[in-house]
Amino acid sequence: MTGRLDGKVAVITGGCSGIGLGTVELFVAQGARVVAADVQAEKGAMLEKRFPDAVRFAPCDVTHESQIAAAMELAQEAFGGLDILFNNAGHGGAPNGVADMTAEGWDATFALLLRGPVLGMKHALPLMLARGGGSVINTASIAGLQAGFGPLAYSTAKAAVIQLTKCAAAELSPQKIRVNAICPGLIATSIFGASMGLPREVADQMAARVAEVGPKIQPIPKAGLPDDIARAALYLASDDSEFVTGTHIVVDGGITIGGRSSWDHKAPSPLLAAMGITPEQAEQMRAAMVASQTQPG
């Protein structure tokens, strides 16, 4: 299907790389005009050259409200309004745990990952109301659903994004504005390396490592790519999801289904291992039980 976003205007924060870039490209292919809001000016200029009639770049650090407001204003000035907001900008935030967390690191992480989406919705709201409604998409994370997938501040902020999504959806539904979130799993972008404080070029190499390792540690044996998230965003942005609001879509290759033994029958079960039963013994027991059920009489 093509043309699913014909006539729509979108603002995508963090739109010049990773998930944001993949979403810009897909939205344009589906007929949207897009404001790519990002701190990466050089990449933004390249995007405008690639899509001269469909993309405008807005220099935007989402920790600064004035720059968020300017991005929304550009959507109005360049394309006549706003229908879709994808609050996607982010990074790994403060890497500290409880014992060594700093107030500055905590506040900076929340300013980017939680306050940014709130202010994005605030400044998008008047433009969406003028169009009779719209769709807001927030990038959350599987780190907001379970421990162990990200640093403390990042994980807590992403959990808050999920709750923010529900509360905003309830508030804005009378205005025909839908609000949903996407929880990506292991996606091959530089965010993992960046969360550890690595330089961008090294973080980009980490993305290649995620693409290599991901298929080996999740039920769906493929690397998670920005396009996987972009397609989920397309669904939530389009009229295909007109009856969907206040929820989150998990796009993670199944990694949150459970421990490895839940989907890899060759992996040892933690419970059986604690009881001293090996995978081979467990299989023998299972085979014996099956055989006993098939005996005549």
C-alpha positions in Angstrom: 0.0 0.0 0.0 1.2 3.5 -0.8 -0.2 6.9 -0.2 -1.2 6.1 3.4 -0.1 9.6 4.6 -1.2 11.6 1.5 -1.9 15.2 2.6 -0.5 14.7 6.1 2.2 16.8 7.7 4.5 15.4 10.4 7.1 16.6 12.8 9.7 13.9 13.7 12.2 14.8 16.4 15.6 13.1 16.2 14.7 12.8 12.5 18.2 12.8 11.0 19.5 9.4 12.1 18.5 6.0 13.3 14.8 5.4 13.9 13.9 9.0 13.1 15.6 8.9 9.8 14.0 5.6 8.8 10.7 7.1 9.7 11.2 10.3 7.7 12.1 8.2 4.7 9.0 6.0 5.0 6.6 8.8 5.8 7.8 10.7 2.7 7.4 7.6 0.6 3.8 7.3 1.9 3.0 10.9 0.8 3.7 12.9 3.9 5.5 16.2 4.2 7.9 16.2 7.1 9.8 18.5 9.4 12.9 16.7 10.6 13.8 18.3 14.0 17.3 17.4 15.2 20.6 18.8 16.5 22.5 17.4 13.5 22.5 20.4 11.1 24.7 18.8 8.4 22.5 15.7 8.2 19.4 17.9 8.2 20.7 19.9 5.2 21.3 16.6 3.3 17.8 15.5 4.0 16.4 18.7 2.6 18.5 18.1 -0.6 17.2 14.5 -0.9 13.6 15.5 -0.5 13.4 19.2 -1.5 9.6 19.3 -1.8 8.8 17.1 1.2 11.3 17.7 4.0 12.3 20.7 6.0 15.0 20.7 8.7 14.4 22.4 12.0 17.5 22.7 14.3 16.0 21.4 17.5 17.4 20.3 20.9 14.2 19.1 22.6 15.6 20.1 26.0 14.9 23.7 24.9 11.2 24.6 24.7 11.7 27.5 22.2 13.3 25.1 19.7 10.4 22.7 20.0 8.0 25.5 19.4 10.0 26.7 16.4 9.9 23.2 14.8 6.1 23.2 15.1 5.9 26.7 13.6 8.0 25.5 10.7 5.4 22.8 10.0 2.8 25.5 9.8 4.8 27.9 7.7 6.2 25.4 5.3 3.4 22.9 4.9 0.3 24.6 6.3 -0.3 22.7 9.5 0.4 19.6 11.5 -1.3 16.1 11.7 1.4 13.9 13.2 4.0 14.3 15.9 6.6 11.6 16.5 8.4 12.4 19.8 11.5 10.3 19.0 14.6 12.3 20.0 16.7 10.7 22.7 19.8 9.0 23.9 20.8 6.7 26.7 21.0 9.4 29.4 22.9 9.2 32.6 24.7 5.8 32.9 24.7 5.9 36.8 23.0 3.5 39.2 21.3 4.4 42.4 24.6 4.6 44.4 26.3 7.1 42.1 23.4 8.9 40.5 23.8 12.7 40.2 21.0 15.2 40.3 22.3 16.7 37.2 22.4 13.4 35.3 18.9 12.5 36.4 17.4 15.8 35.5 19.2 16.0 32.1 17.9 12.5 31.2 14.3 13.4 32.1 14.5 16.7 30.4 15.3 15.0 27.1 13.2 11.8 27.4 10.1 12.9 29.3 9.9 16.7 29.3 10.7 16.9 25.6 7.6 14.8 24.6 5.4 16.7 27.0 6.4 20.1 25.5 6.2 18.6 22.0 2.6 17.7 22.5 1.9 21.2 24.1 3.2 23.0 21.0 1.7 20.6 18.5 -1.8 20.8 20.1 -3.0 24.1 18.6 -1.9 23.1 15.1 -3.6 19.7 15.4 -6.8 21.2 16.7 -6.9 23.5 13.7 -6.8 20.4 11.5 -9.5 18.7 13.4 -7.3 16.1 15.2 -4.1 14.2 14.8 -1.8 11.5 16.0 1.0 11.7 18.5 3.5 8.8 18.7 6.1 8.6 21.6 9.2 6.5 21.5 9.3 4.5 24.7 11.4 1.3 25.1 11.3 -2.2 26.4 13.5 -0.7 29.1 10.4 1.0 30.4 8.7 -2.4 30.7 11.3 -4.6 32.4 14.5 -4.1 34.3 17.8 -5.0 32.6 17.4 -3.3 29.3 18.9 0.1 30.0 20.4 2.4 32.6 18.4 3.4 35.7 17.4 7.0 34.6 16.7 6.0 31.0 14.5 3.0 32.0 12.6 5.1 34.5 12.0 7.9 32.1 10.8 5.4 29.4 8.3 3.9 31.9 7.1 7.4 32.5 6.6 7.9 28.8 4.3 4.9 28.7 2.2 6.4 31.5 2.3 9.9 29.9 1.0 8.3 26.7 -2.0 6.9 28.5 -2.8 10.1 30.4 -2.4 12.3 27.4 -4.6 10.0 25.3 -7.4 10.3 27.8 -7.1 14.1 28.0 -6.9 14.6 24.2 -9.3 12.1 22.9 -12.3 14.5 22.9 -10.3 16.7 20.5 -9.8 13.7 18.2 -6.1 13.5 18.9 -4.8 10.0 19.4 -1.6 9.3 21.5 0.3 6.0 21.4 3.8 4.8 22.1 6.2 2.3 20.5 8.6 0.2 22.7 11.5 -0.8 20.6 13.7 -3.7 21.5 17.3 -4.1 20.3 17.5 -1.9 17.3 20.7 -1.4 15.4 21.4 2.3 16.1 24.1 4.1 18.0 22.0 4.7 21.1 23.6 1.8 23.0 27.1 3.0 22.6 26.0 6.6 23.2 24.4 5.5 26.5 27.9 4.4 27.6 29.4 7.7 26.8 31.2 6.5 23.7 32.1 8.9 20.9 29.7 8.9 18.0 32.0 7.0 15.6 32.5 4.3 18.2 28.8 4.2 19.0 28.1 3.7 15.3 30.3 0.6 15.5 28.3 -0.6 18.4 25.2 -0.4 16.2 26.8 -2.9 13.9 27.5 -5.2 16.9 23.9 -5.0 17.9 22.9 -6.1 14.4 25.2 -9.0 14.6 24.2 -10.2 18.1 20.5 -9.4 18.1 19.4 -12.4 16.1 21.1 -14.8 18.5 19.4 -13.6 21.7 15.7 -13.2 20.7 13.0 -15.5 19.3 12.8 -13.8 15.9 16.3 -14.4 14.4 16.8 -11.1 12.6 18.4 -7.9 13.5 16.1 -5.1 14.7 16.4 -2.2 12.2 15.0 1.4 12.2 12.6 0.3 9.5 10.9 -2.1 11.9 10.0 0.8 14.1 9.2 3.1 11.2 6.6 0.7 10.0 5.0 0.6 13.5 5.0 4.4 13.5 3.4 4.5 10.0 0.5 2.3 11.3 0.0 4.6 14.3 0.3 7.8 12.2 -2.2 6.6 9.5 -5.9 6.2 9.5 -5.4 2.5 9.8 -5.1 3.0 13.6 -8.1 5.4 13.9 -9.5 3.2 16.7 -6.3 2.9 18.6 -5.2 5.3 21.4 -3.5 5.2 24.8 -1.5 2.1 24.3 2.0 0.9 23.4 3.2 -1.4 20.7 6.2 -3.6 21.6 8.5 -4.1 18.6 11.3 -6.2 20.0 11.7 -9.5 18.1 10.1 -11.2 21.1 12.9 -10.6 23.5 10.5 -9.7 26.3 8.5 -12.9 25.9 10.6 -14.5 28.7 13.9 -16.1 29.4 15.8 -18.0 26.7 14.4 -21.3 27.9 10.9 -20.1 27.1 11.6 -20.0 23.4 14.9 -22.0 22.9 14.2 -25.6 24.0 17.9 -26.4 24.0 18.5 -23.8 26.7 18.5 -24.9 30.3 15.5 -23.9 32.4 16.6 -21.9 35.5 13.9 -23.8 37.5 15.1 -27.2 36.4 18.7 -26.2 36.8 18.0 -25.2 40.4 16.6 -28.7 41.0 19.7 -30.3 39.5 17.9 -31.5 36.3 19.9 -31.2 33.1 18.3 -30.3 29.7 19.0 -33.9 28.6 17.3 -35.4 31.7 14.4 -33.0 31.2 14.0 -34.1 27.6 14.1 -37.8 28.7 11.4 -37.1 31.3 9.2 -35.3 28.7 9.6 -38.2 26.2 8.7 -40.7 28.8 5.5 -38.7 29.7 4.5 -38.5 26.1 5.1 -42.2 25.6 3.0 -43.1 28.7 0.1 -41.0 27.3 0.1 -42.9 24.0 0.2 -46.4 25.5 -3.0 -48.4 24.7 -5.5 -48.9 27.5 
